[in-house]
């Protein structure tokens, strides 16, 4: 094949690729972003009385995403996050079932790729172990919580979420100096592209927790 023909073939293939319909990955990205951004709105911009309904709708959306793309850990992580946040909103006995479902989704994600989304599955499941009651009521475990939260920091040492949630865990454990150090790192974490609503809401939570830690240290 001469050079001119090869160049023409390459240009033709490039044109055809550009003209093809959106790929499965393109479909995943759009649906994934809708769930991720929907969570930020439901969590930080929705009135308390409307949160349960908002998360119920978002959970169905997340379930549809993981049903269509069961091998994508990113979708499983966000379904787990949606379910765990909904559990916190709902409270009571109904919350435990949602927490168990969240744990199952996060475990699936970890089995595929523990480093997906900068280790977010470790952050989220560690937080579940921290906040869910222990045996015989639930599956909560401070030991497992610490293990997962510390692993998330090994993967993403300067991230806003792993530092915040580990700081929250340390505060509850009475380890105030280290909690403050982690919260300081969380506040200094760089903005995440496309995550303005989530970042603003998280920083508000961090500042509120910093005030609590300072009160205990004074």
C-alpha positions in Angstrom: 0.0 0.0 0.0 1.5 3.3 -1.0 1.7 6.3 1.4 -1.0 8.3 -0.3 -3.5 5.5 -0.2 -2.7 4.7 3.4 -3.2 8.4 4.3 -6.6 8.4 2.5 -7.7 5.3 4.2 -6.8 6.7 7.6 -8.7 9.9 6.9 -11.7 7.9 5.7 -11.8 5.8 8.9 -11.5 8.8 11.1 -14.5 10.4 9.3 -16.6 7.3 9.6 -15.7 7.0 13.3 -16.8 10.6 13.9 -20.1 9.9 12.0 -21.0 6.8 13.9 -23.7 6.9 16.6 -22.7 7.5 20.2 -21.0 4.5 21.7 -22.1 2.5 24.8 -19.5 4.4 26.8 -21.0 7.7 25.7 -24.4 6.4 26.9 -22.9 5.4 30.2 -21.2 8.7 30.7 -24.4 10.7 30.2 -26.5 8.4 32.5 -23.7 8.3 35.1 -23.4 12.1 35.2 -27.1 12.5 35.6 -27.1 10.2 38.7 -24.0 11.9 40.1 -25.3 15.4 39.6 -28.8 14.4 40.7 -27.4 13.2 44.0 -25.8 16.6 44.6 -29.1 18.4 44.0 -31.1 16.0 46.0 -28.7 16.1 48.9 -27.8 19.8 49.1 -30.5 21.7 47.2 -33.7 19.8 48.0 -36.0 20.8 50.9 -36.0 18.2 53.7 -39.6 17.3 53.2 -39.0 16.4 49.6 -35.7 14.5 50.0 -37.2 11.1 50.5 -39.2 11.3 47.2 -36.1 12.8 45.4 -33.9 9.9 46.5 -36.5 7.3 45.7 -36.6 8.6 42.1 -32.8 8.8 41.9 -32.4 5.3 43.3 -34.5 4.0 40.4 -32.4 5.9 38.0 -29.2 4.5 39.5 -30.6 1.0 39.4 -31.4 1.4 35.7 -27.8 2.5 35.1 -26.2 -0.5 36.8 -28.7 -2.9 35.2 -27.6 -1.7 31.8 -23.9 -1.5 32.7 -23.3 -4.2 35.4 -19.6 -4.4 34.9 -18.9 -0.6 35.4 -17.8 0.0 39.0 -18.5 3.7 38.7 -22.2 3.1 38.3 -22.2 0.6 41.2 -20.5 3.1 43.4 -23.0 5.8 42.7 -25.9 3.5 43.2 -24.4 2.6 46.5 -23.9 6.3 47.4 -27.5 7.1 46.4 -28.9 4.2 48.5 -26.8 5.0 51.6 -27.7 8.7 51.5 -31.4 7.7 51.1 -31.0 5.5 54.1 -29.8 8.5 56.1 -32.8 10.5 54.9 -35.3 7.8 55.7 -34.1 6.7 59.1 -35.7 4.0 61.1 -36.0 0.3 60.2 -36.4 1.1 56.5 -33.0 2.6 56.5 -31.2 -0.6 57.4 -32.5 -2.4 54.3 -31.3 0.4 52.1 -27.9 0.4 53.9 -27.6 -3.4 53.2 -28.4 -2.8 49.5 -25.8 0.0 49.4 -23.2 -2.3 50.9 -23.9 -5.0 48.4 -23.4 -2.5 45.5 -20.2 -1.2 46.9 -18.8 -4.6 47.4 -19.5 -5.4 43.8 -17.7 -2.3 42.8 -14.7 -3.2 45.0 -14.6 -6.7 43.4 -14.3 -5.1 40.0 -11.8 -2.3 40.7 -11.1 -1.0 44.2 -9.5 2.2 42.7 -12.4 3.2 40.6 -13.4 6.9 41.1 -10.3 7.4 43.3 -11.2 4.6 45.7 -14.7 6.0 46.4 -16.1 2.6 47.1 -13.8 2.3 50.1 -14.8 5.7 51.3 -18.5 4.9 51.0 -18.5 1.4 52.5 -16.2 2.6 55.3 -18.7 5.3 56.1 -21.5 2.7 56.1 -19.5 0.5 58.6 -19.1 3.6 60.7 -22.7 4.8 60.8 -24.7 1.6 60.7 -25.4 0.0 64.1 -23.4 -3.1 64.9 -24.5 -6.7 65.6 -27.2 -7.8 66.3 -29.1 -4.9 64.7 -26.8 -4.2 61.7 -23.4 -4.8 60.2 -21.6 -1.8 61.6 -18.0 -2.2 62.6 -15.5 0.5 63.7 -12.6 -1.8 62.8 -13.9 -2.3 59.2 -14.7 1.3 59.0 -11.2 2.3 59.8 -9.7 -0.2 57.4 -11.8 1.0 54.4 -11.4 4.7 55.2 -7.6 4.4 55.6 -7.4 2.4 52.3 -9.4 5.2 50.6 -6.8 7.7 51.8 -4.0 5.5 50.4 -5.6 5.7 47.0 -6.7 9.4 47.2 -4.7 11.0 50.0 -5.7 14.6 49.3 -9.3 14.1 48.2 -12.1 16.1 49.9 -14.4 13.1 50.6 -12.0 10.5 52.0 -10.5 13.2 54.3 -13.8 14.5 55.4 -15.3 11.0 56.2 -12.2 9.9 57.9 -12.2 13.1 59.9 -15.8 12.4 60.9 -14.9 8.9 62.0 -11.9 10.2 64.0 -14.1 12.8 65.7 -16.6 10.1 66.8 -13.6 8.1 68.1 -12.4 11.0 70.1 -9.2 11.4 68.1 -9.6 15.2 67.7 -6.1 16.3 66.7 -6.0 13.9 63.8 -9.6 14.6 62.9 -8.7 18.3 62.6 -5.7 17.5 60.4 -7.8 15.5 58.1 -10.5 18.2 57.9 -7.9 20.8 57.1 -6.7 18.7 54.2 -10.3 18.3 53.0 -11.0 22.0 53.1 -7.8 22.6 51.0 -8.8 19.9 48.4 -9.0 21.3 44.8 -12.3 21.9 43.1 -13.6 18.9 41.2 -14.6 19.7 37.6 -18.4 19.6 37.2 -18.9 19.1 40.9 -19.5 22.7 42.1 -22.8 21.9 44.0 -21.3 18.8 45.7 -18.1 20.7 46.6 -19.9 23.6 48.1 -22.2 21.4 50.1 -19.3 19.2 51.3 -17.3 22.2 52.4 -20.2 23.4 54.4 -20.3 20.0 56.2 -16.6 20.2 56.8 -16.8 23.6 58.4 -19.6 22.5 60.7 -17.6 19.5 61.8 -14.5 21.6 62.3 -16.5 23.8 64.8 -17.5 20.6 66.7 -13.9 19.4 66.8 -12.6 22.7 68.0 -15.3 22.8 70.8 -14.0 19.4 72.0 -10.4 20.5 71.9 -10.9 23.8 73.8 
